[in-house]
Amino acid sequence: MEKKIRTLKPEEIEVRVNQVTSKGCQLLLYKDSRCDKRILDETFGINGWKNRYEEIKGNLFCIISVWDDEKKQWIDKEDCGVESFSEKQKGEASDAFKRACFNIGIGRELYTRLHYFATVPTQNVSTDPKKPKYELINKYEKFSVSEIFVNEETEKIEKIKIVDSKKKVVFNYGYSGLTEMITPEQIKQLHTILSKKEGLKENVYKQLGITSSKELTYEKAKAVIEDLKKKVK
């Protein structure tokens, strides 16, 4: 029987800040190679998988092989890595390994197209008023996933909560009882309305104090869409 790769647990998902704006910060979710190795051991056994590296046309590829007991042969999955800025070879090898693990099925839910935006305190640290540069007021703030639900058939995240170091929810998608972020359907609906009139998008964003519709909450987006429907025909 084919061995099923389980979905990631909340504590296995790493969260880092990707970009900081005047309204908060954009977050990125990822897994590390230690997580991949644990799941490979758990699924296939410590002797049921192996990996090697090959350089092909200047790119470093990682090949992960898992043992198929029914076919009595090794099955390969591979991918190439991207160099890191700090440790070129080590970073490229680690990235290749993690990408190959994605191909096996570890952490595919992280490809779910969600915009993780946390509304948290930020400050402008630029001395040039024309070129603002924002940082978190608490530059040592750490974020983590507290809850997650993945549809195993579609391999998509259907519910997720992200919290700060004080366990305060800064992002919620799919869970009721908390402030939920704008949905993909609302984004599409809002962009359709805003495209009907030249300059409307810029004016609405300026009034709302946002740079992207993805910064809106579900309830706020709902109210904005309803209001625009009455004004824009």
Residue pairs with C-beta under 8 A, 6 or more apart in sequence:
1 70
3 43
3 44
3 66
4 43
5 39
5 43
5 104
5 105
5 106
6 39
6 42
6 43
7 109
7 148
7 150
7 152
8 31
8 35
8 106
8 107
8 109
8 110
8 148
8 150
10 144
10 145
10 146
10 147
10 148
11 144
11 145
12 31
12 35
12 38
13 29
13 30
13 31
13 110
13 144
13 145
13 148
14 29
14 30
14 31
14 32
15 27
15 28
15 29
15 116
15 142
15 143
15 144
15 145
15 162
16 27
16 28
16 30
16 143
17 25
17 26
17 27
17 28
17 136
17 143
18 25
18 26
18 27
18 28
19 25
19 26
20 26
20 122
20 134
20 135
20 136
21 122
21 134
21 211
21 215
22 122
22 124
22 132
22 134
22 209
23 117
23 119
23 122
23 209
23 210
23 211
23 215
24 117
24 118
24 119
24 120
24 122
24 170
24 215
25 117
25 118
25 120
25 122
25 136
26 115
26 116
26 117
26 118
27 116
27 117
27 118
27 143
27 162
27 171
28 116
29 110
29 116
29 145
30 110
31 98
31 101
31 106
31 107
31 110
32 98
33 94
33 97
33 98
33 101
35 106
35 107
36 97
36 98
36 101
36 106
36 107
39 101
39 106
40 49
40 64
40 66
40 101
40 104
40 106
41 49
44 66
44 67
47 67
48 66
48 67
49 64
49 65
49 66
49 67
50 64
50 65
50 74
51 62
51 63
51 64
51 65
51 97
51 100
52 62
52 63
52 65
53 60
53 61
53 62
53 63
53 93
53 96
54 60
54 61
54 63
55 61
56 80
59 80
59 81
60 80
60 81
60 89
60 92
60 93
60 96
61 78
61 79
61 80
61 81
61 96
62 78
62 79
62 80
62 81
62 93
62 96
62 97
62 99
62 100
63 76
63 77
63 78
63 100
64 76
64 77
64 78
64 97
64 100
64 101
64 103
64 104
65 74
65 75
65 76
65 77
66 74
66 75
66 77
66 104
67 73
67 74
67 75
68 74
68 75
77 100
77 103
77 104
78 100
78 103
79 96
79 99
79 100
79 102
79 103
80 96
80 99
81 91
81 92
81 93
81 94
81 95
81 96
81 97
81 98
81 99
82 91
82 92
82 95
83 91
83 92
84 90
84 91
84 92
84 94
84 95
85 91
101 107
102 108
102 111
108 155
109 150
109 155
109 156
109 157
110 157
111 155
112 156
112 157
113 184
114 157
114 160
114 173
115 181
115 212
115 214
116 162
116 171
117 171
117 181
117 212
117 214
117 215
118 143
118 162
118 164
118 170
118 171
119 170
119 215
120 136
120 141
120 164
120 170
121 136
121 137
121 138
122 134
122 135
122 136
122 137
123 134
123 135
123 136
123 137
124 132
124 133
124 134
125 133
125 134
125 135
126 132
126 133
141 164
141 165
142 164
142 165
143 162
143 163
143 164
143 165
143 170
144 162
144 163
145 160
145 161
145 162
145 163
146 161
146 162
146 163
146 167
146 169
147 159
147 160
147 161
147 175
148 157
148 159
148 160
148 161
149 157
149 158
149 159
149 160
149 174
150 156
150 157
150 158
151 157
151 158
157 173
157 174
158 174
159 173
159 174
159 175
160 171
160 172
160 173
160 174
160 175
161 169
161 171
161 172
161 173
161 175
161 178
162 169
162 170
162 171
162 172
163 169
163 170
164 170
169 178
169 179
171 181
172 178
172 179
172 180
172 181
173 180
173 181
174 180
179 217
179 218
179 219
180 217
180 218
180 219
181 214
181 216
181 217
181 218
182 190
182 213
182 214
182 216
182 217
182 218
182 220
182 221
183 218
183 221
186 213
186 216
186 218
186 221
186 222
186 225
187 213
187 214
187 221
189 225
190 213
190 221
190 224
190 225
190 228
191 201
191 213
193 200
193 225
193 228
193 229
193 232
194 200
194 201
194 204
194 228
195 201
196 232
197 232
200 232
204 224
204 228
205 211
208 216
208 220
208 224
210 216
213 221
216 224
